[in-house]
Amino acid sequence: MRLIPAILLWASMSFKLFAQDNYYTVTAVPGDGIFSILRKQGLDPIKYYETFITLNTEDIKDGSMLHAGRKYKIPNAEDSFKNTGVRVQVSEDAEKPIFNTELAKMSHKSNTLKNAVYYLIAEDQTKTENKFVSGITKSLAAELMVHGATVFIIEDKDEKLTNSVPLTEVEKMGWYVETINKRYLQNTGKYQRLLLIRANGLIENGNMDVAVYHHNKSEKGQRLAENIQTVFKKHSVSNRSFKNSKMVFEDKNSLYLAKNTLPAVSLLTINSTSKTSGEAGIPVRSDKKSFANWLTSGILKDYADLEIED
């Protein structure tokens, strides 16, 4: 007869452990309400309002008010911006949220890209601090996430913040491949794309040239590149007409990724001045917000075209 109480105790403990995996706790600060505390954690407050109340019934006053200084249970949801926007650094397998304090200002716009996964790599050929490239990469990630996409920013670790020996270019490319392919297989069946954003020089105020390339054996990469090109041509500061040229990249890093990573690869290059050869460069103004919006429009167009085909 002692066996039954033991089984019941084990079941009760297992349930509690399982339940705890479905939430984590945060401390409310003065001014926090249910909507604000959920937004700060990257959750859709409308979708998770009732769940929050169920988890915290005893700690809510007057129906929706929170007690400053008290801990509250937050649903551990897969569609939280903390989980759909992930930063992964070279030689580290740990994932960190792309956004923290910015989460409070982010809100879901649609589920258009709920089955899409994007891998973003920002490269600076001059090896200098290039805030424009990192800024538009983060802005692009945010725009894709609010439309339901999962985004991975794959980046090299800042050598200023570590004493470790930097990886060689071959080692870094190998790590990129391993990191991206691992996550690609985890998301099998979804629409997945890899976009390299490469700055050839320090980006300053004024105009700049943009060109978009693809691997010559990738129809998917070509279509994404052409859709992005179309949007940038529409917003060019030049009055000249642009031919529909098929831009194929030939640099060894891009080719290595294209040949070894599982998602289709497209490359976007940015030059601070009009030095792009031929008619490849599309002159646009160097406005971070507009640039990220144009990129997002091209990506959304590519995804929409695929949906229409299917």
C-alpha positions in Angstrom: 0.0 0.0 0.0 3.0 2.3 0.5 3.6 2.1 -3.3 0.5 4.2 -4.2 1.4 7.3 -2.1 5.0 7.1 -3.5 3.7 7.1 -7.1 1.3 10.0 -6.4 4.2 12.0 -4.8 6.4 11.3 -7.9 3.7 12.3 -10.3 3.0 15.5 -8.3 6.7 16.4 -8.4 7.0 15.6 -12.1 4.0 17.8 -12.9 5.5 20.7 -10.9 8.8 20.3 -12.7 7.1 20.2 -16.1 4.9 23.2 -15.3 8.0 25.2 -14.2 9.5 24.6 -17.7 6.6 26.5 -19.2 7.4 29.8 -17.5 10.2 31.9 -16.0 10.0 34.7 -13.5 10.7 38.5 -13.7 10.3 41.2 -11.2 7.8 44.0 -11.9 9.0 47.5 -11.7 7.0 50.7 -10.9 4.5 51.4 -13.7 4.4 47.8 -15.0 1.0 46.4 -16.0 0.2 43.1 -17.7 0.6 44.6 -21.2 3.9 46.3 -20.5 5.6 43.4 -18.7 4.7 41.0 -21.5 5.9 43.4 -24.2 9.2 43.8 -22.3 9.6 40.0 -22.5 8.9 39.9 -26.3 5.4 38.5 -26.0 2.2 39.5 -27.8 0.2 40.9 -24.8 -3.1 40.2 -26.4 -2.3 36.5 -27.2 -0.8 35.8 -23.7 -3.0 38.0 -21.5 -5.2 35.2 -20.2 -2.2 32.9 -19.8 -0.4 35.5 -17.7 -3.5 36.0 -15.5 -3.8 32.2 -15.0 -0.2 31.9 -13.9 -0.3 34.9 -11.6 -3.9 35.1 -10.3 -2.8 35.5 -6.6 -0.4 38.4 -7.4 -2.7 40.6 -9.5 -4.7 43.4 -7.9 -7.9 45.0 -9.2 -8.0 42.7 -12.2 -4.9 44.0 -14.0 -2.5 45.9 -11.6 0.9 44.4 -10.7 2.8 44.9 -7.4 6.2 46.6 -8.0 9.0 44.4 -6.6 7.1 41.2 -6.8 8.0 38.3 -9.1 5.7 37.3 -11.9 5.6 34.1 -14.1 6.1 34.8 -17.8 5.0 32.1 -20.3 8.0 30.5 -22.0 6.6 30.8 -25.5 8.2 29.7 -28.8 6.9 32.8 -30.6 8.5 35.2 -28.1 10.8 37.7 -29.8 13.5 36.4 -27.4 13.2 33.0 -29.1 12.5 34.1 -32.7 15.5 36.5 -32.8 18.7 34.8 -31.9 22.4 36.0 -32.0 25.1 33.3 -32.4 28.8 34.2 -32.2 31.8 32.4 -33.7 33.1 29.6 -31.6 30.1 29.8 -29.2 27.2 27.4 -29.5 25.1 29.3 -27.0 22.2 31.4 -28.4 21.4 34.9 -27.1 18.4 37.1 -27.9 19.1 39.8 -30.5 17.1 42.3 -28.6 16.7 43.1 -24.9 15.6 46.6 -23.9 14.2 47.1 -27.4 11.6 44.4 -26.9 9.1 46.8 -25.3 8.9 48.8 -28.5 8.4 45.8 -30.8 4.9 44.5 -31.7 3.6 41.8 -34.0 2.4 43.1 -37.4 1.4 39.8 -39.1 2.1 36.1 -39.4 3.1 36.4 -43.0 6.6 34.9 -42.4 5.7 32.4 -39.6 7.2 29.5 -41.7 10.3 31.4 -42.7 13.8 31.3 -41.2 16.5 33.8 -42.1 20.2 33.6 -41.4 22.0 37.0 -41.6 25.7 37.6 -41.7 27.1 41.1 -41.6 30.6 41.5 -43.0 32.9 44.5 -42.9 35.7 44.2 -45.4 37.8 47.0 -43.8 37.7 45.4 -40.3 36.6 48.6 -38.8 33.6 49.4 -36.6 30.8 49.8 -39.1 27.7 50.9 -37.3 25.7 51.3 -40.5 26.0 47.6 -41.4 25.3 46.3 -37.9 22.5 48.8 -37.5 20.6 47.8 -40.7 21.2 44.1 -39.9 19.5 44.5 -36.5 16.7 46.6 -38.1 16.1 44.0 -40.8 16.0 41.3 -38.1 13.3 43.3 -36.2 11.2 43.9 -39.3 11.3 40.2 -40.3 10.5 39.1 -36.7 7.4 41.3 -36.3 6.0 39.5 -39.4 6.5 36.2 -37.7 9.9 35.1 -39.0 12.7 33.4 -37.1 16.0 35.2 -37.5 19.5 34.1 -36.7 22.3 36.7 -36.8 25.5 34.8 -37.3 28.5 37.0 -36.4 32.2 37.0 -35.6 33.2 37.7 -32.0 34.5 41.2 -31.3 38.3 40.7 -30.9 38.4 43.7 -28.5 36.3 41.8 -26.0 38.3 38.6 -25.9 41.9 37.4 -25.5 41.3 34.3 -27.5 43.2 33.8 -30.8 41.0 34.9 -33.7 39.9 32.2 -36.1 41.4 32.1 -39.6 39.1 32.9 -42.5 38.8 29.2 -43.4 38.0 28.3 -39.8 35.4 31.0 -39.5 33.7 30.0 -42.8 33.7 26.4 -41.5 32.1 27.5 -38.3 29.4 29.5 -40.2 28.6 26.4 -42.2 28.3 24.1 -39.2 26.2 26.6 -37.3 23.8 27.4 -40.1 23.4 23.8 -41.3 22.6 22.6 -37.7 19.8 25.1 -37.4 18.6 24.4 -40.9 18.1 20.7 -40.1 16.2 21.7 -36.9 13.8 23.8 -39.1 13.4 21.3 -42.0 10.3 21.9 -44.1 10.4 25.7 -43.6 11.4 28.4 -46.1 15.0 29.2 -45.2 17.4 31.7 -46.7 20.9 33.0 -46.0 21.7 36.7 -46.7 25.2 38.2 -46.5 25.4 41.9 -46.0 28.9 43.1 -46.9 30.2 46.6 -46.5 33.2 47.6 -48.8 34.4 50.6 -46.8 33.1 52.8 -44.1 29.5 53.9 -44.8 29.0 57.7 -44.2 26.1 60.1 -44.7 25.1 60.7 -48.3 24.5 58.2 -51.1 25.9 54.7 -51.6 25.9 51.9 -54.2 24.1 48.7 -53.5 24.5 45.5 -55.6 22.8 42.1 -55.0 24.4 38.8 -56.1 23.6 35.0 -56.0 25.2 31.7 -56.8 25.0 30.8 -60.4 23.6 27.3 -59.6 20.9 28.5 -57.2 17.5 29.5 -58.6 16.2 30.3 -55.1 19.1 32.5 -54.3 18.7 34.2 -57.7 15.1 34.9 -57.1 15.7 36.5 -53.7 18.5 38.6 -55.1 16.3 39.8 -58.0 13.4 40.6 -55.7 15.7 42.7 -53.5 17.2 44.4 -56.6 13.8 45.3 -57.8 12.9 47.2 -54.6 16.2 49.1 -54.5 15.9 50.1 -58.1 12.5 51.5 -57.4 14.0 53.7 -54.6 17.2 54.7 -56.4 18.3 58.3 -56.3 19.5 57.9 -60.0 17.2 58.6 -62.9 19.0 56.1 -65.2 17.3 52.9 -66.2 18.7 49.6 -64.8 19.0 46.5 -66.9 17.8 43.2 -65.4 21.3 41.8 -65.1 21.9 38.4 -63.4 24.5 39.2 -60.8 26.7 36.1 -59.9 29.2 36.3 -57.0 32.7 35.0 -57.5 34.5 35.7 -54.2 35.8 32.7 -52.4 33.9 33.2 -49.1 30.5 33.6 -50.7 31.2 30.6 -53.0 32.3 28.5 -50.0 29.1 29.3 -48.2 26.9 28.7 -51.3 28.5 25.3 -51.9 28.4 24.1 -48.3 25.4 25.6 -46.5 22.0 24.1 -46.9 19.9 27.3 -47.4 20.1 29.3 -50.6 22.6 32.2 -50.4 22.3 35.8 -51.6 24.9 38.5 -51.2 24.2 42.3 -50.8 27.2 44.6 -51.1 27.4 48.2 -50.1 29.9 50.7 -51.3 30.2 54.2 -49.8 30.8 55.8 -53.2 30.0 55.1 -56.8 32.8 52.6 -57.4 30.8 49.6 -58.3 31.8 48.4 -61.7 29.5 48.5 -64.7 25.8 49.0 -64.1 25.6 46.7 -61.1 25.5 49.4 -58.4 22.2 50.9 -57.5 22.6 54.4 -56.0 20.5 54.9 -52.9 20.6 57.2 -49.9 22.3 56.0 -46.8 19.3 56.0 -44.4 19.3 53.1 -42.0 15.6 52.9 -41.5 14.7 53.2 -45.2 17.4 50.7 -46.1 16.0 48.1 -43.7 12.5 48.7 -45.0 13.6 48.3 -48.6 15.4 45.0 -47.7 12.3 43.8 -45.9 10.0 44.6 -48.8 12.3 42.6 -51.2 12.3 39.6 -48.8 8.5 39.8 -48.4 8.1 39.9 -52.1 10.3 36.8 -52.6 8.2 34.9 -50.0 4.9 36.0 -51.5 6.1 34.9 -55.0 6.8 31.5 -53.6 3.4 31.3 -51.9 1.7 32.2 -55.2 3.7 29.5 -57.1 2.7 26.8 -54.5 
